[in-house]
Amino acid sequence: MISEGRLDRRLFDLALLSRPEYTKHNGLRVLVSGGTGLPGARKFNRIGVDAVTVTSPDLWKSLAANSRSAKTTIWLDAVHKTALDRSTTQIGAPQAWQAGFDGTGVKIAVLDTGVDNTHPDLATQEIAEKNFTDSPDNSDRVGHGTHVASIAAGTGVKSGGKFKGVAPGARILDGKVLGDDGSGYESGILAGIEWAVEQQADVVNMSLGGEDSPLLDPMEILINKLSQETGTLFVIASGNFGPNSVGSPGSAEAALTVGAVDRNDKLASFSSTGPRNGDGAIKPDITAPGVGIGAAAAGRLGDTMPKPADGYISLNGTSMATPHVAGAAAILAQAHPDWRGDQLKAALMASAKPGAHNPFEQGAGRTDVAKAIKQTVTSGSVSFGTALWPHHDDEPIKRDVLYRNESDQPVTLDLTISTTAPEGFFTLHDSKLEVPARGTATTTLTAATKLGGDASGTFSAYINASGGGQTVVTPAAVTREPERYSVTVKAIGRDGKPAADWRTDLQGVTSDAKGTFHQLGTGLETLRLPKGRYLLSGRQWVGPEQPNPGYNWFNGTNIEVNADTTITLDSRQAKPVDIGLPGNPAERHSYIRVGHKVPSMEYGWGLLGLPLNVLSTAHVGPEGKSGEMNELVVASYTGAEREEFHVADQSTTLTKFWTGYRKQLKAKDLVTIAASAGTTAEGRTGFLHAQAALGDSAVFGVAFGYSLPHTRKLHLYSPANTWGFRFEQDNGDTTEAYWNGEDEQFKPGRTYKKTFNTGVFGPALSNERRVGLYRDGDILFGSLPFFTDGQGRTGGSVVESGSTLLKQGGKVIDSTDRPLDLETFFSLPEAPGRFELTTTANRSGVAAISTSVTTTWGFDSARTDGPTQVPLSMVRFTPELALDGTLPAHRLQRVPLTVQGGQTKSLTAQVSYDKGVTWHKAWVIGGSMFVNNPAKGGSVSLRATAVSKGGDSVTQTVINAYLTK
C-alpha cells in the first residue's frame, strides 16, 4: 500500500511525527480519498478527499482496512511552512505601469500567514479574508504574508512609492493558511485554495511548500484540477533548499513555479531546482528577484529583520520571488482579461529573459513583465525526462514543440537552438514555422542522447523563436543517466504468493552508491541504482485484519550492485522471534535493531513497539565480515502484581542477521532486583529504568509508572548481567527529579535489594564534568549536584531559588542569584588569597525533605595558566531513611558522616529542630554524629564542618534532612 501511493510513507516517519507541529494536537491528522462517511470530517468534494483526525487505534484500523478493500489513499495531513524598490524595475514593472497596466480589476489571493491590512501600503488593498488555521484570527503575527502581499500589490504609499508592489492596482484576498508559528496543515491549505477560487481569484500566490514525492499528493491534484476547470493561475514558490529539491505544491504541472535570482539575475544559492521528482520534468518554470527584497513589515519578522526604511523589512527567499511573478500575472491579466491561467503562464515564460543557468535551475528565465504585456506568441517547456544508461544504443527521443498565436495575424517564426550540448545532440525539424492567427503550429525537437560521450547529468537547450515582432524562448532539458543498474525486489509472502504490503530500504556505502538512500515497495519493485555495496532492510507485513497476520523483517549487509540485480525477500525463510520467561508475562514494549559498521560510516534500522510474538526475521544476501553487523533486542514485560521483566541481548560478531531469535529463560537465568522507591510529596509517580550495559552504551526498555511510594521486583536478563538504573519522579505534568546510578555487575539467580528516591538528599563530589570548583586565569566556575540521593546517585531536582556568594576577608566580591551551576562564573583578584564561596539551592513541592541545601567552601587560590581544579572536600549525611523520609521519634539517632576529598583534620557537627533558626552542637564519634530525634511530626536539620589537612574547609547544611514519626 505504501509504494502504491495508497499509504503515505510519512505516516511511518517517527522523527517527523515527533516534531512539535504534529505533537501539539491530540491525534494524527490525515487526508483520505474516496470519502470516509465520518460526521466530523472536512470534505474536499472536488478531489474526493476527507480530512480526518485519528484519535484512536480503532479508527486507524478502520481507515486502513477501508483503504485496502476500497483502494482508497491515506496521506499525512502534512504541515507546510513559509518558504521592491529595485526589484520591480528589474522585472520591467515601471514600463508596464507606464503603458497603463498595474493590475487594476484583478484579484490576487495570498495564501500565507495572513495580511496586516493596517499597514499603509495595504490599507486599501484587501477585499476579503478568511482564517483556515488553529490561530485565533487573520492577524499576521509572523509578518511573512504581509511582506508577500506588499510585493505583489502594495501601494508603497508609506515610502512615497519607493516600495510600491508589482501590481498596486490589484486587490488582495487574504487566506490565512499558515498559523502564528509559520506553519499550517495541508487540509487548511486545501480549504484556502478552494476558498480563493470561490472568491474568483485570478491569481493565487502560494509562498509555501514541503517535500515532494514521485506520486501526486492532494494539493497537486487540486491545483491541477482547479487550473483546468476555472482558469485560475497558481503561482507557487519552488522552495529554499537548493539543488534537486523543488517542493510540493510547486511541483504541480499546472502551477507557475518560481525560483529566485539576485539583483544581477544570478541564481540564489537557496533557490530549489529540478528536475521534478518522479518524471524528471522541468521545474521551476521561471525566476524572479528574491534576494534582499524590501517590502511591508509586520509581526515578528517586522521586529527582527533588517529595515531598509521605516515600516519595511528586507527578506530573502523564493517566497519573495513568487509574488513578483503573481503581480506580473495580474498585470498581464488586466492587459488580457479574456486569457486563462495557462495562457498567462505561457506568455510569462515565453517572454522571460534566460540567464547563465540551465532550465532545471531557472526554467525559461527571469520574469520580464514589460515584454510579457506585448507577448502574443507563446510556448511551454520541453521535458525529455531521463535517458537510461548505457547510452551506446540510445534511440533518439522526440518531443513536440507547440507554439500558440494569440494575435489576429499569422506569424512566421525563425527557429534556432542555443545549447552547450555536443553538435547534433539537439535538433529541430523546422527552421521556420508559420503559426496561424488565433491558432497553433507544431515542430519537433529531437534529443540524440547517444552523442553525449561519457558525460552524464543535465543536457539542456533553449529554442529561440523570432518573427512578427515577437521573440519566444522555450527551455528544453534531458537527464543523461550515469552508470546505473536495475535493482528489482521480489517479495514473497508466507503463502508463496507475491506479498501485498512490503518495503525495502537500501543504503549505499561504497563506490558511486556511497551516501545514497533508496526505497522500494509494493507498486515500485524496480529502481535504477548506482553501482556499489548496499545495506538492506526489508519489511513485509500482513495486517491484523487479514488471515495469518505477521511481520517479517529482512536485513543484509553485503548487497553488491554491479549489474542488473534481483533481490528476493521470501517470508517462508524467516523464523520467529521467541522469548520465553517464567510465568508467561505480558509483553509491554519491544525494540529490535540492526546496526552496520562499515568503512567510513555507521548505519542502522530498528523496529520500535512491534509485538515480538508476530515478528519473524531473516538474513538476505552474502555474509559480511565479523564486526560489521550487530543485532540488538530489548523487551519489557509485566507479570504478577508489581513484577517486571526486562530482556536485553546483543550480538556484535555475527556475519549474518538473525534468522529467527529464540531465548527460553528460567528463573536461574535472571537477576532479580527487589526495588523500593520513596517520596515525601503527595500524588507523585515513579519511573524506574533498568539499563543494560551492552557494547559502548546503555540500553533500556520502557519504564512503568507507579504511584509513590511503592515496591516491586524487576527480573533482568542480559549477557553480561551488568545493569544501571535511572529513577524519575513525575508530578503528572513533567519530570521534577531524577537520579542515575553507576553500572553494577550482578549474578543471575540472585535477588538484590535497591532503594530509590530516599534521602538524605545533599551535594556530592563526583567525576562528572565541572563538578566542584575550577579556576582558569582569574575566572572561577564549577557546578554542584545539590540533591544526590541517600544512596549516592547523582541527578537533578527542580529548584525554585538559590544564590552563590564569593567572599574574601568577609567581603562579598562577586555574587549571583542562582545556585552554582554550569552558567555561573566569578571574577577573582589576580593576587593569591583566601576565599569563601557559599552556594544555596531551595526547593519545595518536589519533596518535604532537603528543602534547602547550602555548601560553604573555604580555600586558597592563585591565578592559573589554564583550567585547574580547586582542592575541595564535601560532607555527606547517610542515615537509612524510610520510604516516606522519616526516622523514629524520640530516639538517639546515629547519622553516619562521609567526608569526600582530602584527608580530614577535624570534623564537627550541629543539629537544628526548628528548620535552621537555632543550632545545637552534636557529638561526633567514629565518623558519625548523634542527635536526639524530636517527637512525631518533627524535622531534623543537619550541619557538619570538615577541615582538611591541606587547609580547605567545607560546611554542609541540609534543612529538613529528615522527618520523624
Order of alpha helices (4+ residues) and beta strands (2+ residues): alpha-alpha-beta-beta-beta-alpha-beta-beta-alpha-alpha-beta-beta-alpha-beta-beta-alpha-beta-beta-alpha-beta-beta-beta-beta-alpha-beta-alpha-alpha-alpha-alpha-beta-beta-beta-beta-beta-beta-beta-beta-beta-beta-beta-beta-beta-beta-beta-beta-beta-beta-beta-beta-beta-beta-beta-beta-beta-beta-beta-beta-beta-beta-beta-beta-beta-beta-beta-beta-beta-beta-beta-beta-beta-beta-beta-beta-beta-beta-beta-beta-beta
